[in-house]
């Protein structure tokens, strides 16, 4: 499937995930870095508006939206080039967001990007421009405990529990697309499948993507500080990991999302089942049969 990977550009992520190593015979792949260092945007906002707290949001989530729109355009243009008999009326693609949940500012900007995406006229007009539908089929939220609100110890860090839940909701609602090529009456929408992950431990739970195979892991040398932040333990090794099992959660509308459905449907959460230590998910060949 056509795949856009939004990859935090820190050492760990860029070492494990390289575009040339990802084999995707079913579509085009684009690996776009999203910055782990947002100081530049804070500084630019400070100069422009004099208030870094108020101005921060204008600086970065729009860059993420731009990446999504550009990839949607690329996927549609690629379909236009195929022989007519091979062209699809609905062009699907998936978004993979891989980042550290502990990078709170970046997590907030990803959430804002999903929230603001449907407000973009350019995004909404893409299907009419190419005379075929564009569907965000899946969103994979690949961060430490992206379903952390479902962890057994979620109350240890309400901040990160809420942050994870807000992103899941934003992805599910922000990637809904109303049928426009042609329009439907009454209105119908394509709904995405949104996948999130939890080891059951919001503090130590983690994930690894290498390069498109996901495994659960634990980072034993992390803890919660007095403010509810998840931080490395004093004198510990923050890069140390142990194998772990975990659970994958799928968010979609009640009844499934295989076909267009009336707009305004409520979402449901489906537990796809537990995974044992060292088990892998190939996100380019989704084993969950959505």
Residue pairs with C-beta under 8 A, 6 or more apart in sequence:
1 24
1 26
1 27
1 92
1 93
1 94
1 137
1 138
1 284
2 27
2 28
2 29
2 71
2 75
2 78
2 91
2 92
2 93
2 94
3 22
3 24
3 27
3 28
3 29
3 30
3 93
3 94
3 96
3 283
3 284
4 29
4 30
4 32
4 67
4 68
4 71
4 93
4 94
4 95
4 96
5 17
5 19
5 22
5 29
5 30
5 31
5 32
5 96
5 98
6 32
6 34
6 64
6 67
6 95
6 96
6 97
6 98
6 99
6 110
7 13
7 14
7 17
7 31
7 32
7 33
7 34
7 98
7 99
8 33
8 34
8 35
8 36
8 98
8 99
8 100
8 103
8 106
9 33
9 34
9 35
9 36
10 36
10 100
12 239
13 98
13 99
13 209
14 33
16 208
16 209
16 210
16 211
17 31
17 98
17 209
17 210
17 211
17 212
18 31
18 211
19 29
19 30
19 31
21 211
22 29
22 31
22 211
22 212
22 284
23 212
23 284
24 212
24 284
26 284
27 75
27 93
28 74
28 75
28 78
30 71
30 74
32 67
32 71
34 63
34 64
34 67
34 97
34 99
34 106
34 110
35 60
35 106
36 99
36 100
36 103
36 106
38 56
38 59
38 60
38 105
38 106
38 109
41 56
41 59
41 60
42 52
42 56
42 59
44 59
45 51
45 52
45 55
45 56
45 58
45 59
46 52
46 55
48 55
49 55
56 105
57 108
57 109
57 112
60 106
60 109
61 109
61 110
61 112
61 113
61 116
62 113
62 116
64 109
64 110
64 113
65 113
65 116
65 117
65 120
65 123
68 95
68 113
68 117
68 123
69 120
69 122
69 123
69 126
71 93
72 93
72 123
72 126
72 134
73 126
75 91
75 93
75 134
76 91
76 126
76 127
76 129
76 130
76 132
76 134
77 130
79 87
79 88
79 91
79 130
79 132
80 87
80 130
87 132
88 132
89 132
89 133
90 132
90 133
90 134
90 135
90 190
91 132
91 133
91 134
91 135
92 135
92 136
92 137
93 134
93 135
93 136
93 137
94 136
94 137
94 138
94 139
94 140
94 283
95 136
95 138
95 139
95 140
95 171
95 175
96 139
96 140
96 142
96 209
96 283
97 110
97 139
97 140
97 141
97 142
97 143
97 171
98 142
98 143
98 209
99 106
99 107
99 110
99 142
99 143
100 106
100 143
100 144
101 107
101 143
101 144
101 145
101 146
101 148
101 160
101 163
101 164
101 230
102 144
102 160
102 229
102 230
102 231
104 159
104 163
107 143
107 163
107 167
108 163
110 167
111 163
111 166
111 167
111 170
112 170
113 174
114 139
114 167
114 170
114 171
114 173
114 174
114 175
115 170
115 173
115 174
116 174
117 123
117 174
117 175
118 124
118 173
118 174
118 176
124 178
124 180
126 134
127 133
127 134
127 177
127 180
127 181
128 180
128 181
130 181
131 181
132 181
133 177
133 179
133 180
133 181
133 190
134 177
135 177
135 190
135 192
136 175
136 177
136 190
136 192
137 192
137 193
137 290
138 192
138 193
138 194
138 195
138 286
138 290
139 171
139 172
139 175
139 192
139 193
139 194
139 195
140 195
140 214
140 283
141 164
141 167
141 168
141 171
141 194
141 195
141 196
141 197
142 197
142 207
142 209
142 214
142 283
143 164
143 207
144 205
144 206
144 207
144 219
144 230
145 151
145 160
145 164
145 197
145 198
145 199
145 201
145 202
145 205
145 206
146 164
146 167
146 168
146 196
146 197
146 198
146 207
147 164
147 168
147 196
147 197
147 198
147 247
147 249
148 154
148 157
148 160
148 161
148 164
148 198
148 202
148 205
149 161
149 162
149 164
149 165
150 198
150 247
150 249
151 161
151 198
151 199
151 200
151 201
151 202
151 205
152 200
152 201
153 200
153 201
153 202
153 203
154 161
154 202
155 161
156 202
156 203
156 224
156 228
157 202
157 203
157 224
157 228
157 229
157 230
158 228
159 228
159 229
160 202
160 228
160 230
161 202
164 196
168 194
168 196
168 251
169 267
171 192
171 194
171 251
172 191
172 192
172 194
172 251
172 252
172 267
175 192
175 194
176 189
176 190
176 191
176 192
176 263
177 189
177 190
178 187
178 188
178 189
178 263
179 187
179 188
179 189
179 190
179 260
184 260
186 262
187 262
187 263
188 260
188 261
188 262
188 263
189 260
189 261
189 262
189 263
189 264
189 265
190 257
190 260
191 252
191 253
191 257
191 261
191 265
192 252
192 257
193 250
193 251
193 252
193 257
193 290
194 250
194 251
194 252
195 248
195 249
195 250
195 251
195 272
195 288
196 248
196 249
196 251
197 207
197 214
197 216
197 246
197 247
197 248
197 249
198 205
198 246
198 247
198 249
199 205
199 206
199 216
199 217
199 218
199 244
199 245
199 246
199 247
200 246
200 247
201 218
202 230
203 222
203 223
203 224
203 230
204 218
204 219
204 220
204 222
205 216
205 218
205 219
205 244
205 246
206 216
206 217
206 218
206 219
206 241
206 244
207 214
207 215
207 216
207 217
208 214
208 215
208 216
208 217
208 241
209 283
212 282
212 283
212 284
213 280
213 281
213 282
213 283
214 280
214 281
214 283
215 243
215 278
215 279
215 280
215 281
216 243
216 244
216 245
216 246
216 275
216 277
216 279
217 241
217 242
217 243
217 244
218 241
218 242
218 243
218 244
219 238
219 239
219 240
219 241
219 242
220 236
220 240
220 242
221 232
221 233
221 236
221 237
221 238
221 240
222 230
222 231
222 232
222 233
222 236
222 238
223 230
223 231
223 232
223 233
224 230
224 231
225 231
232 238
243 277
243 278
244 277
245 274
245 275
245 276
245 277
245 279
246 274
246 275
247 271
247 272
247 273
247 274
247 275
248 271
248 272
248 273
248 275
248 281
248 288
249 269
249 270
249 271
249 272
250 269
250 270
250 271
250 272
250 288
250 290
251 267
251 268
251 269
251 270
252 267
252 268
252 270
252 290
253 261
253 265
253 266
253 267
253 268
254 265
254 266
254 267
254 268
255 261
255 265
255 268
256 290
257 290
258 290
272 288
275 281
281 287
